[in-house]
Amino acid sequence: MLTRVARDRLRAAGGPDPVGARVAARLAAGATVAATAAEVGLGERALHRRSRALFGYGPKTLARILRMRRALDLARTGAPLAEVAVRSGYADQAHLTREVRELAGVPPTRLLGRD
């Protein structure tokens, strides 16, 4: 029933916002907020407002979450965390650990079951 209600509300609103998928894809690929805003034809402030409406938080937070997900996916392949950090766009392993702890409340080793 909840799915039907959500589907009906989305249909009544005119469907999903096409900008949302483009923003998420660009940020997931590691694009900056400024580059993403330019690519989707919005100013940074407009992108921030649109992102808050679409995702519940601004594009920078979305980018951090997507980068963390990318890093955790890579870490699950067995790659060492120092390598994961560099390949995912963190300055180093300590930066990765701080960011994951800020976003998830626990260090990456806990999320990965390595502690």
VEXDREN-2710 file (C-alpha; in Angstrom, 1 decimal):
% VEXDREN-2710
k/r/px/py/pz
1/MET/0.0/0.0/0.0
2/LEU/2.8/2.4/0.9
3/THR/4.4/1.8/-2.5
4/ARG/1.1/2.5/-4.3
5/VAL/0.7/5.8/-2.3
6/ALA/4.3/6.8/-3.1
7/ARG/3.8/6.0/-6.8
8/ASP/0.6/7.9/-7.0
9/ARG/2.1/11.0/-5.3
10/LEU/5.1/10.9/-7.6
11/ARG/2.8/10.7/-10.6
12/ALA/0.7/13.6/-9.3
13/ALA/3.8/15.7/-8.9
14/GLY/4.8/15.1/-12.6
15/GLY/7.3/12.3/-12.1
16/PRO/10.8/12.3/-10.7
17/ASP/12.9/15.3/-11.0
18/PRO/15.3/14.6/-14.0
19/VAL/18.0/16.8/-12.4
20/GLY/18.2/14.4/-9.4
21/ALA/19.7/11.5/-11.3
22/ARG/22.1/13.7/-13.1
23/VAL/23.3/15.4/-9.9
24/ALA/23.8/12.1/-8.1
25/ALA/25.6/10.5/-11.1
26/ARG/28.0/13.4/-11.4
27/LEU/28.8/13.6/-7.7
28/ALA/29.1/9.8/-7.5
29/ALA/31.7/10.1/-10.3
30/GLY/33.7/12.6/-8.2
31/ALA/32.7/15.8/-9.9
32/THR/32.9/19.0/-7.8
33/VAL/29.7/20.8/-6.7
34/ALA/30.6/23.7/-8.9
35/ALA/31.1/21.5/-11.9
36/THR/27.9/19.6/-11.2
37/ALA/25.9/22.8/-10.9
38/ALA/27.3/24.1/-14.2
39/GLU/26.6/20.8/-16.0
40/VAL/23.0/20.7/-14.9
41/GLY/22.5/24.4/-15.7
42/LEU/22.0/25.7/-12.1
43/GLY/23.9/28.1/-9.9
44/GLU/25.5/26.6/-6.8
45/ARG/22.8/28.1/-4.5
46/ALA/20.0/26.7/-6.7
47/LEU/21.7/23.3/-6.8
48/HIS/21.9/23.4/-3.0
49/ARG/18.2/24.2/-2.7
50/ARG/17.2/21.5/-5.3
51/SER/19.5/18.9/-3.6
52/ARG/17.9/19.6/-0.2
53/ALA/14.5/19.1/-1.7
54/LEU/15.6/15.9/-3.6
55/PHE/17.9/14.2/-1.2
56/GLY/17.3/15.9/2.2
57/TYR/20.8/17.5/2.3
58/GLY/23.0/19.7/0.1
59/PRO/25.2/18.5/-2.7
60/LYS/28.4/18.6/-0.7
61/THR/27.0/16.2/1.9
62/LEU/25.7/14.0/-0.9
63/ALA/29.1/13.9/-2.5
64/ARG/30.7/12.9/0.8
65/ILE/28.2/10.1/1.3
66/LEU/28.7/8.9/-2.3
67/ARG/32.5/9.0/-1.9
68/MET/32.2/7.0/1.3
69/ARG/30.0/4.4/-0.4
70/ARG/32.5/4.2/-3.2
71/ALA/35.3/3.6/-0.7
72/LEU/33.4/1.0/1.3
73/ASP/32.6/-0.9/-1.9
74/LEU/36.2/-0.9/-2.9
75/ALA/37.3/-2.0/0.6
76/ARG/34.9/-4.9/0.4
77/THR/37.0/-6.3/-2.4
78/GLY/39.8/-6.7/0.1
79/ALA/41.9/-3.7/-0.9
80/PRO/43.9/-2.2/2.0
81/LEU/42.3/0.9/3.5
82/ALA/45.3/3.1/2.6
83/GLU/44.8/2.1/-1.0
84/VAL/41.1/2.5/-0.8
85/ALA/41.5/6.1/0.6
86/VAL/43.7/7.2/-2.3
87/ARG/41.7/5.5/-5.0
88/SER/38.5/7.0/-3.6
89/GLY/39.7/10.6/-3.4
90/TYR/40.7/10.9/0.3
91/ALA/44.0/12.5/1.2
92/ASP/45.0/9.5/3.2
93/GLN/43.7/6.7/5.4
94/ALA/43.2/9.0/8.4
95/HIS/41.0/11.3/6.3
96/LEU/38.9/8.3/5.1
97/THR/38.6/7.1/8.7
98/ARG/37.5/10.6/10.0
99/GLU/35.0/11.0/7.2
100/VAL/33.4/7.6/7.7
101/ARG/33.2/8.2/11.4
102/GLU/31.6/11.6/10.9
103/LEU/29.0/10.2/8.5
104/ALA/28.3/6.7/9.9
105/GLY/29.3/7.2/13.5
106/VAL/31.8/4.3/13.4
107/PRO/35.1/3.7/11.8
108/PRO/35.3/1.9/8.4
109/THR/36.7/-1.2/10.0
110/ARG/33.5/-1.6/12.0
111/LEU/31.3/-1.1/8.9
112/LEU/33.5/-3.7/7.1
113/GLY/33.4/-6.2/10.0
114/ARG/37.3/-6.0/10.3
115/ASP/37.5/-4.9/13.9
END
